[in-house]
Amino acid sequence: MSDTEKPTGPENPVHTERREHAREDVERRARLFWNNGSCMLPGVVLDLNEDGARIRFGDICAIPDEVYVEIEGSDRVRPAVIRWRSLTEIGVAFD
């Protein structure tokens, strides 16, 4: 495995890293909002940087491509676009 590849789990055994900023491993509660705030899904942020995050959920219901993310310890809700999905995780890029 080269320096630019890293394992990412059973669904994507090897992934070429394309992020401009490295992600920091964290464990923070988060909430996703959509539908003008009428829909909410709690989750846990697993890694984070200024450009995006990886968030785990118990169940990935029908989450749209554009959401708002509130992360524990932050004083704001950030608009985000979902870049990838698995059965229990999503990757978001902050707008």
C-alpha positions, 0 to 999 in steps of 0.5 A, a space after each residue: 500500500 502506498 503513502 497515498 492509499 489507506 484502508 477504509 473498511 470492508 466496503 472500500 478496502 483501499 482509498 486514495 486520499 484526495 483531501 487538501 487537509 488531513 482529518 483529525 480523529 474525533 468522537 463528537 456528537 452531531 446532528 444532521 438537519 434537512 427539510 427546513 429543519 423538520 427532519 433530524 438524525 443524530 450521529 457521531 463525528 469520527 473524523 473532522 477537518 475544516 473542509 468536511 467530516 465522516 459521520 456514523 449513524 445507527 441507520 442511514 435513512 433517506 438522507 438528501 444530498 444537501 444537509 446542515 450539520 451541527 457538531 458538539 462543541 461548535 457554535 454553528 450549524 454548517 451547510 454540507 453536501 454528502 460526498 459518499 455513503 455506506 450502510 452506516 456512515 456518510 462523508 460530508 463536505 462543508 459549503 
